[in-house]
Amino acid sequence: MIDMKTEELKRKELYEIVWSKPISKLTQEYALSNDGIKKLCKKFNIPIPDRSYWSKLKFNKPVKKIEFNPIFEGVDKITLTIREEGNLINFDQTPLTIRTKEIANDHKAPLAVPDNIIKPDIITIQTKEYWRGKIKFSSYRDDSRIIYPIRVGDNCRKRALLFMDAFTKLLRYRGHNWHKEYDNTGVVIDSIFIEIDLREATKKIPSTKQYYTSDYIPTGELIFKMGKYSDEKEWRDGKTKLEELLARIMAKLEIYAETEKIRKEKNRLWHLQYQEEQKRKEEFKKLKNEEVEKFNKLLALSEQYNKALLIRQYIQAEKQKAIRTNDLTIEKDEWIKWACDKADWLDPLIKKHDDILDLS
């Protein structure tokens, strides 16, 4: 986008301006259309004269001027772009219209399609050689040479080549280039690949051949297509020929590339964020699993410890019973010692070795 000077106004200042001269005059001073100025005034609650105001004023007839309302809840700051001489761009228009006019107003831009090719581009030369059979591809994908993606009848070849040569010169002037991705040919604008196709429209007619119901004959009308699937956009001959649409086609390609680059960057950032989120979830899952494992181990050890305590309580109860009944025999005493050893083996705080139980 070219740089243009701007002017900052207060609401009262814009009010004085729109009541001092017709909007048609203002559009010559500021880079806005009639509707753009009207919408701006509506946005800032600034009344504007009706159509009869200026004609009445011209013939010295009485006019009524709507008073300025100083009450406004928004920010009292209006930025207007000053129109440079010869510049037709209006900043209230769509980005496509603005870019198209910007390209069309560039006097150095090669926008004319000549009757004959002068200083043909290398791809133009390669395409002609391919048509003549001087270039053959064993594998178009693996060959670095590019030919134009043109699908037309013989009668349309010259016109198609003239158009594509002019398109290529404008493409290179704008800082872009042709490129191949696998078997597809297209252009690269700011790292974004856009598939291109130029074909001739056909007309369906009854077939004169046996077993065929219809034939398709070329019409001489050219169709230029960019992109594919949902991003596809076509221009075709009509009241305006393709040759007169170079600026608009280039503008569309550039704006699409800018939009696609933003979309890809958003997608890349989303993917990075998604990966980080997945990594965080995996790390939390691992941490949780480790925590559960440690807790289960703690639970098992506490249960093991409680069992050891229960065994010791039982051993003590058996010993006290034997003492009360005067039955603390050698055999009972040996059993008590054996049982205490088993409790010590089970107790996680002691972990006494057992020649039999420790055998795997």
C-alpha positions as CSV (number, residue, x, y, z in Angstrom):
1,M,0.0,0.0,0.0
2,I,1.3,3.4,-0.9
3,D,1.8,6.0,1.8
4,M,-0.5,9.0,1.8
5,K,-0.7,12.1,3.9
6,T,-3.5,12.4,6.5
7,E,-5.2,15.2,8.3
8,E,-6.8,15.1,11.8
9,L,-10.0,17.0,12.5
10,K,-12.4,17.5,15.3
11,R,-16.1,16.9,14.8
12,K,-16.9,20.6,14.7
13,E,-14.2,21.1,12.0
14,L,-15.6,18.4,9.8
15,Y,-19.1,19.9,10.3
16,E,-17.9,23.2,9.0
17,I,-16.2,21.5,6.0
18,V,-19.3,19.5,4.9
19,W,-21.4,22.6,5.1
20,S,-18.9,24.8,3.2
21,K,-18.7,22.7,0.0
22,P,-20.6,19.8,-1.7
23,I,-19.5,16.3,-1.0
24,S,-18.5,15.9,-4.6
25,K,-15.8,18.5,-4.0
26,L,-14.7,16.9,-0.8
27,T,-14.1,13.6,-2.6
28,Q,-11.5,15.5,-4.7
29,E,-9.7,16.6,-1.6
30,Y,-9.9,13.4,0.5
31,A,-9.5,9.8,-0.5
32,L,-13.1,8.8,0.2
33,S,-16.1,8.2,-1.9
34,N,-19.5,10.0,-1.6
35,D,-20.8,7.2,0.5
36,G,-17.6,7.1,2.5
37,I,-18.0,10.7,3.6
38,K,-21.7,10.2,4.4
39,K,-20.9,7.1,6.5
40,L,-18.2,9.0,8.3
41,C,-20.5,11.9,9.2
42,K,-23.2,9.4,10.4
43,K,-20.6,7.7,12.6
44,F,-19.6,11.0,14.2
45,N,-23.2,12.3,14.4
46,I,-22.5,15.2,12.0
47,P,-25.5,16.5,9.9
48,I,-25.0,17.0,6.2
49,P,-26.9,19.2,3.7
50,D,-29.5,17.6,1.5
51,R,-29.4,17.8,-2.3
52,S,-31.5,21.0,-2.5
53,Y,-29.2,22.9,-0.2
54,W,-26.5,23.7,-2.7
55,S,-28.9,24.6,-5.6
56,K,-30.8,27.0,-3.3
57,L,-27.5,28.5,-2.2
58,K,-26.4,29.0,-5.7
59,F,-29.5,31.0,-6.6
60,N,-29.5,33.0,-3.4
61,K,-32.6,31.3,-2.1
62,P,-33.1,30.9,1.7
63,V,-31.6,27.7,3.1
64,K,-31.8,26.0,6.5
65,K,-28.6,24.9,8.2
66,I,-28.9,22.1,10.8
67,E,-27.1,23.1,14.0
68,F,-24.1,21.3,15.2
69,N,-24.7,19.0,18.2
70,P,-21.6,19.2,20.5
71,I,-22.8,16.2,22.6
72,F,-20.9,13.1,21.5
73,E,-20.0,10.0,23.5
74,G,-17.1,8.8,21.3
75,V,-13.6,10.0,20.7
76,D,-13.6,13.5,19.1
77,K,-10.9,12.7,16.6
78,I,-11.3,12.1,12.9
79,T,-8.5,11.1,10.5
80,L,-8.9,11.8,6.8
81,T,-6.5,10.7,4.1
82,I,-5.6,13.5,1.7
83,R,-6.1,12.6,-2.0
84,E,-3.0,13.2,-4.0
85,E,-3.4,14.5,-7.5
86,G,-4.3,11.7,-10.0
87,N,-4.8,9.1,-7.3
88,L,-8.2,7.5,-7.5
89,I,-8.0,5.3,-4.5
90,N,-10.8,5.6,-1.9
91,F,-10.0,4.2,1.5
92,D,-13.6,3.3,2.2
93,Q,-13.5,0.8,-0.7
94,T,-12.8,-2.9,-0.4
95,P,-9.1,-4.0,-0.1
96,L,-9.4,-5.6,-3.6
97,T,-10.7,-2.3,-5.2
98,I,-8.0,-0.3,-3.4
99,R,-5.2,-2.7,-4.5
100,T,-6.5,-2.9,-8.1
101,K,-6.5,0.9,-8.4
102,E,-3.0,1.0,-6.8
103,I,-1.7,-1.3,-9.4
104,A,-3.6,0.3,-12.3
105,N,-2.3,3.8,-11.3
106,D,1.3,2.6,-11.3
107,H,2.5,4.1,-14.6
108,K,5.6,1.8,-14.5
109,A,3.6,-1.4,-14.2
110,P,3.5,-3.5,-17.5
111,L,-0.3,-3.7,-17.8
112,A,-0.7,-3.6,-21.6
113,V,-1.0,-6.8,-23.6
114,P,0.7,-6.1,-26.9
115,D,-0.3,-7.5,-30.3
116,N,3.1,-9.2,-30.5
117,I,5.4,-10.4,-27.8
118,I,8.5,-8.2,-27.3
119,K,11.3,-9.6,-25.2
120,P,9.5,-12.8,-24.2
121,D,9.9,-14.2,-20.7
122,I,11.9,-17.4,-20.4
123,I,8.7,-19.3,-19.5
124,T,7.1,-18.0,-22.7
125,I,10.0,-19.3,-24.7
126,Q,9.9,-22.7,-23.0
127,T,6.1,-23.0,-23.5
128,K,6.5,-22.2,-27.3
129,E,9.3,-24.8,-27.5
130,Y,7.2,-27.4,-25.7
131,W,4.4,-26.8,-28.2
132,R,6.8,-27.3,-31.0
133,G,8.1,-30.5,-29.5
134,K,11.6,-29.1,-28.8
135,I,11.1,-29.7,-25.1
136,K,9.9,-33.0,-23.8
137,F,9.3,-34.0,-20.1
138,S,10.0,-37.6,-19.0
139,S,8.7,-36.3,-15.6
140,Y,7.3,-32.8,-15.4
141,R,7.6,-33.0,-11.6
142,D,11.3,-33.7,-11.6
143,D,12.2,-31.2,-14.3
144,S,13.0,-27.7,-13.2
145,R,11.7,-26.1,-16.4
146,I,8.2,-24.5,-16.2
147,I,5.7,-24.1,-19.0
148,Y,2.5,-22.1,-18.7
149,P,-0.6,-24.0,-17.6
150,I,-2.5,-23.3,-20.8
151,R,-5.4,-25.4,-22.2
152,V,-6.7,-23.9,-25.4
153,G,-7.3,-24.8,-29.0
154,D,-4.8,-23.9,-31.7
155,N,-6.7,-20.8,-32.8
156,C,-6.4,-19.4,-29.2
157,R,-2.7,-20.2,-28.6
158,K,-1.3,-16.9,-29.7
159,R,-3.7,-14.9,-27.6
160,A,-3.2,-17.1,-24.6
161,L,0.6,-16.8,-24.9
162,L,0.4,-13.0,-25.2
163,F,-1.8,-12.8,-22.1
164,M,0.4,-15.1,-20.0
165,D,3.6,-13.3,-21.1
166,A,2.1,-10.0,-20.0
167,F,0.8,-11.5,-16.8
168,T,4.3,-12.9,-16.1
169,K,6.0,-9.6,-16.6
170,L,3.5,-7.9,-14.3
171,L,4.0,-10.8,-11.8
172,R,7.8,-10.3,-11.8
173,Y,7.4,-6.5,-11.6
174,R,5.4,-6.9,-8.4
175,G,8.2,-9.1,-7.0
176,H,6.6,-12.5,-7.4
177,N,7.5,-15.6,-9.4
178,W,6.3,-18.8,-11.0
179,H,6.8,-22.1,-9.2
180,K,6.0,-25.8,-9.5
181,E,4.6,-28.0,-6.7
182,Y,4.7,-31.6,-7.8
183,D,2.7,-31.7,-11.1
184,N,1.0,-28.4,-10.4
185,T,2.1,-25.0,-11.8
186,G,1.3,-21.7,-10.1
187,V,2.8,-18.6,-8.7
188,V,4.5,-17.9,-5.4
189,I,3.5,-14.6,-3.6
190,D,5.2,-14.0,-0.3
191,S,5.9,-17.7,0.2
192,I,2.3,-18.7,-0.7
193,F,1.8,-21.0,-3.6
194,I,-1.3,-20.4,-5.7
195,E,-2.2,-22.8,-8.6
196,I,-2.9,-21.1,-11.9
197,D,-4.8,-22.3,-15.0
198,L,-5.7,-20.6,-18.3
199,R,-8.2,-22.5,-20.5
200,E,-10.6,-21.9,-23.4
201,A,-14.3,-22.2,-22.7
202,T,-16.2,-24.8,-24.8
203,K,-19.8,-25.0,-26.0
204,K,-21.9,-28.2,-25.9
205,I,-23.5,-29.2,-29.2
206,P,-25.3,-32.3,-30.5
207,S,-22.7,-34.9,-31.7
208,T,-22.3,-35.9,-35.3
209,K,-20.4,-39.0,-34.2
210,Q,-22.0,-42.4,-33.7
211,Y,-22.5,-43.5,-30.1
212,Y,-21.9,-39.9,-28.8
213,T,-24.7,-37.7,-27.6
214,S,-22.7,-34.4,-27.4
215,D,-19.6,-32.7,-28.7
216,Y,-17.7,-29.8,-27.2
217,I,-16.4,-27.1,-29.4
218,P,-14.0,-24.2,-28.5
219,T,-15.6,-20.8,-28.2
220,G,-12.6,-18.5,-28.3
221,E,-13.4,-17.2,-24.8
222,L,-10.6,-17.4,-22.3
223,I,-11.0,-18.3,-18.6
224,F,-8.2,-17.5,-16.0
225,K,-8.4,-19.5,-12.8
226,M,-6.5,-19.2,-9.5
227,G,-6.5,-21.5,-6.6
228,K,-8.5,-24.7,-6.1
229,Y,-11.5,-26.1,-4.3
230,S,-13.1,-23.5,-2.0
231,D,-10.3,-21.0,-2.7
232,E,-11.0,-21.1,-6.5
233,K,-11.6,-17.8,-8.4
234,E,-12.2,-17.4,-12.1
235,W,-12.2,-14.5,-14.5
236,R,-13.6,-15.0,-18.0
237,D,-14.1,-13.0,-21.2
238,G,-17.3,-11.0,-21.3
239,K,-17.9,-7.4,-21.9
240,T,-14.4,-6.9,-20.4
241,K,-11.7,-9.1,-21.9
242,L,-9.1,-10.8,-19.7
243,E,-6.4,-8.5,-21.1
244,E,-8.1,-5.6,-19.3
245,L,-8.3,-7.4,-16.0
246,L,-4.6,-7.9,-15.3
247,A,-4.5,-5.3,-12.5
248,R,-7.6,-6.9,-10.8
249,I,-6.2,-10.4,-11.2
250,M,-2.9,-9.4,-9.7
251,A,-4.6,-7.6,-6.8
252,K,-6.7,-10.6,-6.0
253,L,-3.7,-12.9,-6.0
254,E,-1.8,-10.6,-3.7
255,I,-4.6,-10.1,-1.2
256,Y,-5.3,-13.9,-1.2
257,A,-1.6,-14.5,-0.5
258,E,-1.7,-12.0,2.4
259,T,-4.8,-13.6,3.8
260,E,-3.5,-17.1,3.4
261,K,-0.2,-16.2,5.1
262,I,-2.1,-14.9,8.1
263,R,-4.2,-18.0,8.2
264,K,-1.2,-20.3,8.0
265,E,0.6,-18.3,10.8
266,K,-2.5,-18.5,13.0
267,N,-2.6,-22.2,12.2
268,R,1.1,-22.6,13.0
269,L,0.7,-20.8,16.3
270,W,-2.4,-22.8,17.2
271,H,-0.5,-26.0,16.4
272,L,2.4,-24.9,18.6
273,Q,-0.1,-24.1,21.4
274,Y,-1.8,-27.5,20.9
275,Q,1.5,-29.3,21.1
276,E,2.4,-27.4,24.3
277,E,-1.0,-28.3,25.7
278,Q,-0.5,-31.9,24.8
279,K,3.0,-31.9,26.3
280,R,1.6,-30.3,29.5
281,K,-1.1,-33.0,29.7
282,E,1.4,-35.8,29.1
283,E,3.7,-34.4,31.8
284,F,0.8,-34.1,34.2
285,K,-0.4,-37.6,33.3
286,K,3.1,-38.9,34.0
287,L,3.4,-37.0,37.3
288,K,-0.1,-38.3,38.3
289,N,0.9,-41.9,37.5
290,E,4.1,-41.6,39.5
291,E,2.1,-40.1,42.4
292,V,-0.5,-42.9,42.2
293,E,2.3,-45.5,42.1
294,K,4.0,-43.9,45.1
295,F,0.7,-43.7,47.0
296,N,-0.2,-47.3,46.2
297,K,3.3,-48.4,47.5
298,L,2.7,-46.4,50.6
299,L,-0.7,-48.0,51.1
300,A,0.7,-51.5,50.6
301,L,3.5,-50.8,53.1
302,S,1.1,-49.4,55.7
303,E,-1.1,-52.4,55.2
304,Q,1.9,-54.7,55.5
305,Y,3.0,-52.8,58.7
306,N,-0.5,-53.2,60.2
307,K,-0.4,-56.9,59.4
308,A,2.9,-57.2,61.2
309,L,1.4,-55.4,64.2
310,L,-1.6,-57.7,64.2
311,I,0.7,-60.8,64.1
312,R,2.8,-59.4,67.0
313,Q,-0.5,-58.8,69.0
314,Y,-1.6,-62.3,68.3
315,I,1.9,-63.7,69.4
316,Q,1.7,-61.7,72.6
317,A,-1.9,-63.0,73.2
318,E,-0.7,-66.6,72.7
319,K,2.3,-66.1,75.0
320,Q,0.1,-64.6,77.8
321,K,-2.4,-67.4,77.5
322,A,0.4,-70.0,77.8
323,I,1.7,-68.2,80.9
324,R,-1.8,-68.2,82.5
325,T,-2.4,-71.8,81.7
326,N,1.2,-72.8,82.7
327,D,1.6,-74.1,79.1
328,L,4.7,-72.2,78.0
329,T,6.5,-75.3,76.8
330,I,9.7,-75.5,74.8
331,E,7.7,-76.1,71.7
332,K,5.5,-73.0,72.4
333,D,8.5,-70.9,73.0
334,E,10.1,-72.0,69.7
335,W,6.8,-71.2,67.9
336,I,6.8,-67.8,69.5
337,K,10.3,-67.1,68.3
338,W,9.4,-68.4,64.8
339,A,6.3,-66.2,64.7
340,C,8.3,-63.1,65.8
341,D,10.8,-63.8,63.0
342,K,7.9,-63.9,60.5
343,A,6.5,-60.6,61.8
344,D,9.9,-59.0,61.5
345,W,10.2,-60.3,58.0
346,L,6.8,-58.8,57.1
347,D,7.4,-55.5,58.9
348,P,8.6,-52.9,56.2
349,L,10.5,-51.1,58.9
350,I,12.6,-54.1,59.7
351,K,12.6,-56.3,56.6
352,K,14.3,-59.2,58.3
353,H,15.8,-61.8,55.9
354,D,14.0,-65.2,55.7
355,D,15.9,-68.1,54.1
356,I,12.7,-69.6,52.8
357,L,10.3,-66.7,52.2
358,D,12.9,-64.7,50.4
359,L,13.5,-67.4,47.8
360,S,12.1,-66.3,44.4
